[in-house]
Amino acid sequence: MSDVLGHEIVERRDRDVLGDVPPGLRVMFDHYDRHGLLGNPLTLRAILGREPRSLRAYLEELAQGDPARSGEQG
């Protein structure tokens, strides 16, 4: 994100920002904090039915404000 936006992005994990979330989501977020969020490109490719974009490509599209490519509606 820092490279794409041209300024440093610092990770911040403030549990209070989540507010009132269902207990199941809190457990999920706690798990991600402890173990990270792992993914499998083969599974994603099967779900999408195409080659997935890289995270960098997605962030570049968001930074350029292309709603059709970024998944936003409008």
C-alpha positions as CSV (number, residue, x, y, z in Angstrom):
1,M,0.0,0.0,0.0
2,S,2.8,2.4,0.8
3,D,4.4,1.9,-2.6
4,V,1.1,2.4,-4.4
5,L,0.0,5.5,-2.5
6,G,3.4,7.1,-2.2
7,H,3.4,7.4,1.6
8,E,4.0,5.1,4.5
9,I,1.0,3.0,5.7
10,V,1.4,1.7,9.2
11,E,-0.6,-1.3,10.4
12,R,-2.9,-0.5,13.4
13,R,-4.8,-3.1,15.3
14,D,-7.1,-1.4,17.7
15,R,-9.6,-3.9,19.0
16,D,-11.9,-1.0,20.1
17,V,-12.3,0.1,16.5
18,L,-14.3,-3.0,15.8
19,G,-17.1,-1.8,18.1
20,D,-20.0,-4.2,18.8
21,V,-19.4,-7.1,16.5
22,P,-20.9,-10.6,16.8
23,P,-18.8,-12.9,19.0
24,G,-18.0,-15.2,16.0
25,L,-16.4,-12.3,14.1
26,R,-14.4,-11.3,17.2
27,V,-13.0,-14.9,17.4
28,M,-12.2,-14.8,13.7
29,F,-10.3,-11.5,14.0
30,D,-8.4,-12.8,17.1
31,H,-7.4,-15.9,15.1
32,Y,-6.1,-13.7,12.2
33,D,-4.2,-11.6,14.7
34,R,-2.4,-14.6,16.1
35,H,-1.9,-16.7,12.9
36,G,-2.3,-14.3,10.0
37,L,-4.6,-14.6,7.1
38,L,-3.4,-17.3,4.7
39,G,-4.8,-17.9,1.3
40,N,-4.5,-20.3,-1.5
41,P,-4.2,-18.9,-5.1
42,L,-5.5,-22.2,-6.5
43,T,-8.7,-22.0,-4.5
44,L,-9.2,-18.4,-5.4
45,R,-8.6,-19.2,-9.1
46,A,-11.2,-22.0,-8.9
47,I,-13.8,-19.7,-7.2
48,L,-13.3,-16.8,-9.6
49,G,-13.0,-19.0,-12.8
50,R,-10.1,-16.8,-13.9
51,E,-6.6,-15.8,-12.8
52,P,-6.9,-13.5,-9.8
53,R,-5.4,-10.0,-9.8
54,S,-2.4,-9.4,-7.5
55,L,-3.1,-7.4,-4.4
56,R,-0.8,-4.7,-5.8
57,A,-2.9,-4.5,-9.0
58,Y,-6.1,-4.2,-7.0
59,L,-4.7,-1.5,-4.8
60,E,-3.5,0.4,-7.9
61,E,-7.0,0.2,-9.3
62,L,-8.4,1.5,-6.1
63,A,-5.9,4.4,-5.9
64,Q,-6.9,5.4,-9.5
65,G,-10.5,5.4,-8.5
66,D,-11.8,2.9,-11.1
67,P,-15.1,1.7,-9.5
68,A,-15.8,-0.8,-12.3
69,R,-12.6,-2.7,-11.6
70,S,-12.4,-2.2,-7.8
71,G,-15.8,-3.8,-7.1
72,E,-17.5,-0.6,-6.1
73,Q,-20.8,0.2,-7.4
74,G,-21.7,3.5,-9.0
